[in-house]
Amino acid sequence: MVRDITLGQYMPGKSVIHRMDARAKIILLLMLLVFIFVCRNFISLATISLFSLIIILMTGISLVKYLKSLKFILVIIIFTGILNLFYGSGDIIWQWQFLKITWGGVNNAIFTIIRISVMMMIGSVLTYTTSPTDLTDGLERIMKPLGLLHVRVHEIAMMMTIALRFIPVLLEETDKIMNAQKARGADMENGNIFRRVKALVPVLIPLLISAFRRAGDLAMAMECRCYNGGKGRTRMKIMSLSIIDIFAVIVSFLIFGAVIYSNLVYPAVI
């Protein structure tokens, strides 16, 4: 079900990850994404995956919730994995004309699927453990140097946060519309791919209308509260880095060193 997709939701808690500074979590997320792209073999990828799993368990949120976040890009993960099957060298497992699957292609497919899945799950940690207000403030603080170039940092941070938080709202709206269409006799699960895509047209049109209506209501609510951007605005909560944040950064650099060492010592997969 579409409602099972938890991407973009905030889940309150009192874990160590919840208590971390939003700026530290954003920076650590970017570092981990870079680490994942740097991985070139299963040893380094396993190191990052284990580190990510520890972070996920420390949030105190069920692992099932993180697995549900993969539903949003499940088709992309499967398609990318199948595509990588045909890129690689080594002994041929299956061949048909110019298409062939080798053991190297199988390794590439598995490696890519794990990489994308870990990226998606570690990205969910940020949204699950950071409130919209803290996320906006953290993004604004990080991008504050861009203000010297007359970039409207607060507005950009606000738009990014609103766009991220609108994902679960639109998914819930999609589920309601699909159920309404099915109650009217629409068949969205049977037939070939073209028939299924055609059946989604009655869902997309009301979804777009609902999205524009919600955006208009949000804009009206912000205007009624005299919102005029970040200039002159104060904050109820003052952000400050703690020992936990500094320790997390140090551990991340150690993990990065382990990844680089694994890349140098062990042969690359891709």
Phi, psi and omega in degrees: 000149180295327182294342180284345180286123187253012183298132175088357181275151174253130182240104183302148179190177182237024181286172178298321181293322177298324185278351180292154178294139183299323179297319179296320180293321179294316180294317179296323177298314179297321178296316181295322177297320176295318180301318181296321179288334180285333182304136181232359178209171185290335179293311179293322179293323177294324178298312179293320181297317179295317178297319178294320179297320178297317178298316180298317180292329180290340180288341181077008179261141183303139179297334178298324179298320179290323178294326178294331179294341179284343180300330184297328181236024183300319180297319180295319180297313181295316181297317180295320178296316179295320181296323181286345177299330185266006178240113180160167180241176180113194181295138182278127178267318182212142180212138175218108185056241183272353178270135179209147177244125180244170177296327175296322177294322177297317177298318178298318181296313180297317181299315182293318179298316179295318181299310181295319181297316179295318178301316182293317183290321179288332175291328179292334179302320182296313183285327180291326189251003183234125180291157180303322180295313179295322180295318178296314180297319180296315178298320181295318179296319181294321182271007184303322178303335178292343177297334177295337178264016179064032174273134181280083189296315184298317181295321179295315179297320179295316180296318179297318181291317179297317179298320180292319182285342179283343183301306180296329178295315180291325177295319177295320178295321178298318180297319179295317181294318179297318178295323178294320179292321178294324178295337178269005176100007180288138180251108183248002185245345182250161179098176180284180185296324182291322179293323179292320178297318178297326180289342180278347181301315177295349177268320185292319183297306177295333178293317177296317179299317179295322180296316179293324179294316179295320178297320178295319178296320179295316178298319178296318180296321179291323178291322179295335178265014175061036178286128180223030178098190186273351184291123176078003182277142177255169182235138179287326183245124179268124181281141177208139179284139180249179179296325180299318180295316180295318179298320180296321178294318180297315179298322180297320178293325176295319177296320178299320177297321178294323179294316179297319179298317180296321179295327182280327186272317186258149181295151181279148176271317180233000000 
